[in-house]
Amino acid sequence: MLPTMLNGATMRVADTTEVSGRVTADSREKKTMKPAIRTWLALVTVSLGLYLGLPVCGLAHNDQGQNDQGFVDPFVGSWLVHATVDHAAPGIPVPFEFDALQANFEDGTVIATVIAGAPAHGVWKRSGPPRTYEVKFLYFPSGPQYPPGTIGTGLPGPLILNPQGTQLTGPFHGFSTGPDGKVIDQISGTVVIDRISFTSNP
């Protein structure tokens, strides 16, 4: 009888120890789980923030042209420029109008024509509110009033692109600088610039 009672007591002690050990192990596991869960949640939050922020960072990374996500700025393309001159050099009747062509490239460069079809080269950038742009181009003006080495500078902007991405409007001004660095004349007015496409008119 005594051995049986001792065996029963031993089994109860063993069961109690096993249960106690399980409870202690479970408690330790729960304590270690809480920091692990917090760490996991923090990593998920940071990863989600980076994922959502990457497109914005990509757009801001490059002021011109294409970014890492393949976004091409709507300013890129070929355009037909219709300019109205309100102010010009003395002796030139105003207002007068002229048309020009302009091509804007993803790397921020511009190739255009200006008055009398003179070729011009320059740069563009986004500026100010959404769909707002600035352009700067240089050209060689022609005429007896311009000595060799004269540089013309055109500064259209700020140009506002319509929501459809088909037309830009805004002011422009420019000036011609002689080889001695002095300004020979100035010009200013407004422009309406239409995107050239297969459906545009003309």
Buried (B, 14 or more C-beta within 10 A) or exposed (E): EEEEEEEEEEEEEEEEEEEEEEEEEEEEEEEEEEEEEEEEEEEEEEEEEEEEEEEEEBBEEBBBBBBEEEEEBBBBBEBBBEBBBEEBBEEEEEEEEBEBBBBBBBEBBBBBBBBEEBEBEBBBBBEEEEBBBBBBBBBBBEEEEBEEEBBBBBBBBBBBBEEEEBBBBBBBBBBBBBEEEEEBBEBBBBBEBBBEEEEEEE
